[in-house]
Amino acid sequence: MDNDFEKMAKELKTFGPMMVQNPYCGIPTFFGLPFSENCEDLDIALVGVPFDLGVTNRSGARLGPREIRNQSRTVGAYNHHAKMTPCSSYRIADVGDVSFRTVYDLKEALEDIREFYRDLSSRGITPITAGGDHSITFPILQATARSEKAGLVHFDSHCDTAPPIHGSGLQHGSPIRNAVESGLVDPERTVQVGIRGSSEVLWRFSYESGMRVIHIEEFYELGWKNVVKEIRELMGDSPVYVSFDTDCLDPAFAPGTGTPVAGGMSTFEALQTLRGLSGLNVIGGDVVEVCPPYDPAGITALAGATVMFEILCLAAGSPALK
């Protein structure tokens, strides 16, 4: 049995020895996939962004990529729901973490992120990211979004379209606004799912610019299947970026996050919604705001790793890679 499985694995376009080892063995990479620093001949790059200088509340998301890697070894590289592995058709690797000249200057650090992803974009590589706080999404989009404005599927408890607050317009409460104002994202093809909490006064930009905001109450009233239908109709065939803030989940399922808000969706509902987006023209995605210090059991990082794998599968099924 072991020999048959290993033979099958070696016929994949992406194969690494850790993919057939026990999850506690070896040096952890995302899903046990190969590690490659040079990014040559890749279709999809898995990237860590260990950065949380943009937080307004609890720090710790800088430790997210490392713990997501640890937990991802139990997720593996096969999707039982889709009955596929992205490794069969595409060359995928963990390309390590973005390195920073400084972690004390928010603007300069975001420039480092942008330049790292510009290199990937110049090679035609689709990036899937583990953050990091949500401020990292803006520079990723700066590098990833192409001539046509991207649609955005945004899972979160906050709209992240705040004006400058606490002396900065680059912190993690503003990346979606920044992306729209920079012409990277089409607000009329932006869906924000799971929104709730006491910061509603900060999200006027979402409504005024034409975004579709689905509060958590409406999410439950509609049901995830109807939400999926609406998202698919809105996104059409155009390029789509998927950004998943872990605080979209209820704290019962993700206690280790930067700004937890009670009353969110379950992990199952989030996964089903993501799976319903299969076939969209996904050009990249991220999972952000996993804060391991607030969850020593690793529940949040496991949820983050599972969501990251679902986004990877969306990218592998995207027309952008055909």
Secondary structure, DSSP 8 states (H G I E B T S, - for coil): -HHHHHHHHHTSSS--GGGGS-TTSSS--GGG--B-SS-TT-SEEEEEE---TT-SS---GGGHHHHHHHHHHHH-S-BTTTTB-GGGTS-EEEEEE---S-SS-HHHHHHHHHHHHHHHHHTT-EEEEEES-GGGHHHHHHHH--SS-EEEEEE-SS-----SBTTBSSSTTSHHHHHHHTTSEEEEEEEEEEE-SS-GGGGHHHHHHT-EEEEHHHHHHH-HHHHHHHHHHHHTTSEEEEEEEGGGB-TTT--SBSS--SS-B-HHHHHHHHHTTTTSEEEEEEEE-B-GGG-TT-HHHHHHHHHHHHHHHHHHT-GGG-
